[in-house]
Structure formats: C-alpha cells, structure tokens
C-alpha cells in the first residue's frame, strides 16, 4: 500500500487520532470475542497511511497481526482460518445476543447485520 501523508495538519491529527482509537479497539477486540480485531487494525493502518509512515510501518510489521493486515491491504485477502473463526464467532455472538434481547426490532436487526458481515467476509479473496 502506498503511503501518502496529507499536508493539512488538522486532518493529519484527526487521522492519527482515528488510527489510535482503532488500535485500542483492536486490542480490546483481541480479548473480547464479540469485537473484531483485524478490521480495526486495517482501519488504523489506512488512517496511518495518510498521516504517519512511522505508525503505519509499526502496524504492518507487527509480528502477531501485521502479515494479515498487510496481505489485506495489498489485495491478497483473508486466510481461510480467519474467515471461519470470524464467521463462527459472529454468529455465536449474534445468536446469544438475539436470544437474550427481548426487543423485536433488535432481534431482526442483529441477524440482518450478521448476514451482511458474513457476506462481506466471504466475498473477500482467501489467502493461503
């Protein structure tokens, strides 16, 4: 992915802030099964690609998730194992949440969102 740091200082500060918020959410997502990790880290990498080459390089060179983020940004897709894990955790979480929430519109909305997210994950190329 090409890095193009914007010149506008306010926009750069906003992008760096959004990047760090995404990193924090990604770290929280590593501990909570209902919150995804990699999508937040991909978002952080995109924000940093426009605001800070240093932080962008830290994301894509991380030994735990850097390869997945870099592969996705370069169009190589998502590993099959990650797709299976993401869709499984998604549907288990949505199923449990829908069971315990008594509000009808929420019970309809959650599975609808899960269908969309599942479609999005499965339509992405599968990497090796």
N, C-alpha and C positions, 0 to 999 in steps of 0.2 A: 504494500500500500504506500502510496506517495504521501509524504508529509509536506503540508503547505501551511505554515504558521501565518495566521492572519495578522495584519498590521495594527488593526484597531485594538487599543489596549483594553477598553471596556469589554469588547466581545471576547478577547483572549482570556480575560479574567473570568468571565461568565463560563466559558468553555472549560477552563481549568477547574472551576468550582463544580460544574456538572460532572466532569470526569472523576473528581474525588468523591462526590456523592455516589456515583455509580460504583466506584471501587468499594466504598463502605457497604453499599447494598449487596455487592457481590460477595464480600467477606461474610456478611450476615447470612447470605444465601448458602454459603458452604456449611453452615451449622443448622439451618432450618430447611427441612425438605420441601416446604411449600414455596420458597423463594428461590428462583433460579440464580445460579452463579455466573455462568458463562455469558448469557446475554447482557448482563450489567457490565461485565468486563469488556465485551465487544463494544458496547456503547462508550465506555471510558476510553478505550483505545481510539475510537473515532473522534471523540472530543479532544483528546490529547494530540491527535494527528493534525489538528488545526490550531493548537495552542502551545504545545510543548514537546519538542522532539525528545527531550530527556525522559519525560514521563511516559511517552509513547513507547520508547525503547524498553523501559522498565516493565511495561505490561507485556509486550510481545516476547521478551526474553526470560520471563518468569519460568522457573523450572516445573511448576505444577500445572499452570494453565496457559502459558504463553504459546505453546505449539497449537493448541486448539483455536485460540484467538487469531493467531497469525494465519493459520490454514483457512479459517472462515473469511477473514478479510481479503485473502488472496484468491477466493473463489473455489477453494478445494473442498468445501463442505464440512459436514459434521460426522464424526465417527459413528458407526452403527451402534456401538455400545452406548454412546452418549444419547443417541436418539431413543433407544429402548429405555434407558434409565429415565430420561426426561418425560417421555410419554407415560410411562408407568407411574412415576411419582405424581405427575399432573392429574391423571385420572383417579388415583387413590385419594389424593387430597381433595379433589372436586367431589368425589363420591362421599367422603366422610363429611365434608362441609355441607353438602346438599342434604344429607340425612339429618344433621343436627339443626339446620336453619329452617324455621317454620314459615318463612315468608315466601309465598308462591313465586313472585317475580324474580326473587334471588335464586330459587330452585330452578327456574328456567334459564336465567342469565348465566349462571356458572357453567352448566354443561355446554351452552352455546359458545361461551368463550373457550372452553376446553376443546371443542371441535375445531374452532378457528386456529388455536395454538397448535393443535395436533397436525392440522393440515399444513401450517407454516413449517413446522419441524420436518415433516415427512417430505415436503416438496423440495427441500434443500438437498443439494448433492451429498452423497455419502462418501466420506473419505475412508482411507484404509487405516 
